[in-house]
C-alpha cells in the first residue's frame, strides 16, 4: 500500500540520517542550529 505524506507545516529542511546506538536507546543527530526546534521523525523500512 502506498500513501502520500502531506505536511501542512512550514518545512525548514529535510535530510536523511542513520539512527545510532546511545546507551540502551538510540539517537538521531541534528545540526546544532536546530537545537530547541520541533521536529518529526519518520521511520522507514530498509
MOZI-V948120 format. One record per backbone hydrogen bond with DSSP energy under -1.0 kcal/mol. NH is the residue of the N-H (numbers start at 1). CO is the residue of the C=O. Records with the same first field share a line. If there is no record, write none. Layout:
NH = CO, CO
//
This chain:
20 = 27
22 = 25
25 = 22
27 = 20
34 = 31
35 = 32
37 = 34
//
